[in-house]
Amino acid sequence: MNVSDAIKNIGEITEKALEANENAITWDTEINIKKSIVNDLDLSTIFSNKEQLSNMYIYEMFNEKFNIPYDKQIEMVKTWINHLNSMTEIKVNIDLEDIK
């Protein structure tokens, strides 16, 4: 599974979870997950504008305009999945080893 497919799957899983429970993930939790991804993977030079980061969805962090190397994007997706599984009611059942 490539990064784009993983993002799509995460989006579908998240959408279903939000349909079942609108509080499955809150905006505050989304912000915390974004901050964690940036901090965990040392992306602060790419996402130095904290206001911009706060106002985007996680999937927007993968936009080509940020010029993030593909290997780093793989790490970002895996970190995103781990944080969704630990910080929200959303359970993403994607084997992290399958993301390449």
C-alpha positions in Angstrom: 0.0 0.0 0.0 1.4 3.4 -0.9 1.0 6.6 1.1 -1.9 7.9 -1.1 -3.8 4.6 -0.6 -3.1 4.7 3.1 -4.4 8.3 3.4 -7.5 7.3 1.4 -8.2 4.4 3.7 -7.6 6.5 6.9 -10.1 9.0 5.5 -12.7 6.4 4.8 -12.3 4.8 8.3 -12.4 8.2 9.9 -15.5 9.2 8.0 -17.4 6.0 9.0 -16.3 6.5 12.7 -17.6 10.1 12.6 -20.9 9.0 11.1 -21.3 6.6 14.0 -20.1 9.1 16.6 -19.5 12.8 15.7 -17.1 13.0 18.6 -14.9 10.1 17.5 -12.2 12.8 16.9 -12.4 16.4 17.9 -10.7 19.3 16.3 -8.5 19.7 19.4 -7.4 16.1 19.1 -6.7 16.6 15.4 -4.5 19.5 16.3 -2.7 17.4 18.9 -2.1 14.6 16.4 -0.6 17.1 13.9 1.6 18.6 16.5 2.7 15.1 17.6 3.6 14.2 14.0 5.6 17.3 13.6 7.4 16.8 16.9 7.9 13.1 16.6 9.4 13.3 13.1 11.2 16.6 13.5 9.2 18.4 10.8 9.2 21.8 12.5 11.2 23.4 9.7 8.5 22.3 7.1 5.6 23.2 9.4 7.0 26.3 11.1 3.8 28.3 10.7 1.9 27.1 13.7 -1.3 28.9 12.7 -1.2 27.4 9.3 -0.7 23.9 10.8 -3.6 24.5 13.3 -5.9 25.3 10.4 -5.3 22.4 8.1 -6.5 18.8 8.2 -3.9 16.1 8.7 -4.2 14.8 5.1 -3.2 18.3 3.9 0.2 17.9 5.5 1.0 15.5 2.6 0.5 18.2 -0.1 3.2 18.3 -2.7 3.9 22.0 -1.9 5.7 20.9 1.3 8.2 18.8 -0.7 8.3 16.1 1.9 10.4 13.1 0.8 8.4 9.9 0.3 10.2 8.0 3.0 9.3 10.7 5.5 5.7 10.6 4.3 5.6 6.9 5.1 6.8 7.7 8.6 4.1 10.4 8.8 1.3 8.0 7.8 2.5 5.4 10.3 2.7 8.0 13.1 -0.8 9.3 12.2 -2.2 5.8 12.4 -0.6 5.1 15.8 -1.9 8.4 17.2 -5.4 7.8 15.8 -5.4 4.4 17.5 -4.1 5.7 20.8 -5.7 9.2 21.0 -9.2 8.6 19.6 -12.0 6.2 19.3 -11.0 5.6 15.7 -9.3 2.3 15.1 -7.3 2.1 11.9 -6.6 -1.6 11.1 -3.8 -1.1 8.6 -0.7 -3.1 9.0 2.1 -0.5 9.2 4.5 -2.9 7.5 2.2 -2.9 4.4 2.8 0.8 3.9 5.7 1.3 1.4 
